């Protein structure tokens, strides 16, 4: 499975202002690096919890199959399009009657082809995320993302440990999804 973020969550504005307040930064000199730290913390939160915190448009590439296949990114809000990717040539846009989509009880997107295709793989574009924007994000996730970004900012010269600190992990643990592989 290959994944690409087509339209990422917006982390300027409120998230950046909250992080700057947390760090007592009043200038805009470090805005770009602080936003990068927020994005990194958001990705770490998703990896830890198994849940994409903020809404984004995502594309996953899967093998073309007539069997149900689950998308990796959760929670799926809407499946927007399914395209075939042949070994050579450009993508094939499938008509809605050429595939079937569904959501399981855990908001995991499911897709299957209904007709045989020359495509060996499919690209599924969808919207995923727990909250529409920063203000709607549950407090534990939001504070964990802020704390991790602040932790990385403060330890930028000494080299931060890639694992979240225990306080951050404790904030995120209630949203952690466990999967059996």
N, C-alpha and C positions, 0 to 999 in steps of 0.2 A: 504494500500500500504506500502510495506517495501522496503527500498532502502539500497544498499551497494555500496561503492566506491571500485571497483575492482582494478583499477590502478589510483591513485590520480595524480593531477597535480604536476609537479616538482617545488619546491619553493626554492631550494638551488641556488647557482650561482647568476644570475642577480637580482632576487628579494631580496635575502638576502644582497647582496652588496649594493643595493639601500637603503634598510632600515638601514643598518649600517652607510652609508654615512649620511642619514637623521638624525640619532641619534648621529653622531660624535663618533662612536665606531670603534676602529682600531684593537682590539684584537679578537681572535676567542673564547674566554672564554664563551660567551653567545650565540653562534651560534645555539645550539639546542633549547634554549628557544625562541630565535628570530624567528626561523623557525616555531615553534609551534604557536607563535603569528601571523605570516603571514597566517598560515593555518586557524586559528580561524577568522581572519579578512576576509579571502576569503570566509569562510562559512557564515559569517554575511552579506557579500556583496551579496551572492546568495540568502539568506533569504530575504533581503531587496528588491532586484531587481526582483527576480523570474527568474533570468538568471544565469546559471553556467558560471562564467567568463573564466576560463581556461579549456582546453580540458582534459577530464578524461574518463576512462571507468567505466560505471555504470551498476548496475543490479537492476531492480525493480521487485518485486513480485506482481502479480495481480491475481484476480480470473480467472479461465479458462472460457472463454465465446466465443460464436460465434458472439457476437456483438462487434462493434468497441469500444476499450478502449484507452484512452489517457495516455501517460506516463507523470509523474509529472515533471521530470527534463527537462529543455529547455536551449538552443536550441539543438535538436538532430541532430547529423551529419550523423550517420549511425546506423542502427539496425543490430547487428552482429549475434545474435542467439536467438531462442525461445525454451525453454525446459519446459516440463511438470513436475509438482511436485505432485506425487500421495500421498495419505494419508500415505501409507507405501511403503517402498522400495526406490530404487534409482531413480534419475531423468530420464525422457524420452526425448531423443533428437528428436525433430520433424524434418521431412523432409521439405524442402522449400515449397513443394506443400500442406503441412498441415496447413499453416497459411498464412495470408495476412498482409502486412505492408504498411504504407503510412506516409507521413508528411503533416500536415496541413499548411496553409499559415503563421502561427506564428512559424514554425519549431518545432511543438509539434509532437512527434512520436505517431503513431496510430498502434494498432495491434488487430487482431482477429483470432480465430481458424476457420478453414474451415471444419474440421472433428471433430466428437465427440471423446473424449478421456477419459481415466480412471483418468486422472490428475484433481485434484480439483483446482489447482493453476498453474500459469505459471511464469517462470522466463525469463525476457527479458533483454538481455545484449546488451548494445549499447554505442556508443561514443557520448558525449555531450560536449558543451563548445563553448563560443563565439570566443575565440582566441586560436591558437595552442600553443603559448608560451607568456611569460611575455612581450616581446618587441612588440608583435602585439596587446596587450590589449589596448583598448581606454584609452587615458590619464586620463579622469575623473574617470574611474573605478580603474586604477592602482594607481593614487594618493590617492584616497579614501581608498584603501586597505592599502597603506603605512601609511597614517595618522592615521588610526584606530589602526594598529599594534603599531605605535609609541606612541599613546595615552595610550594604555594598558600597554606598557612597562614603561612609565613614571609614571603611577598611579598604578603599581603592588603592592605596599605596602599599599596603602590606599583603594584598592578595586575599580576597575573601574565599572562605570555604564554600563550595558550590551547593552544599546541602543547606536547607533552611534551618535557622536557629530553632531551638526547642519551643520558644514562645510563639514563633510563626507557625510551626507545625501544629501546635496545640490549637491555634485559631482556625486552621484549615481542616483539622481532622474530622469534624462533624460532616463535612461535605465530601469526604474521600469515598470514591467508588472503587471497589475491588472487583477485578475480573479474573476469571479462571481462563487461562490460555490453553 
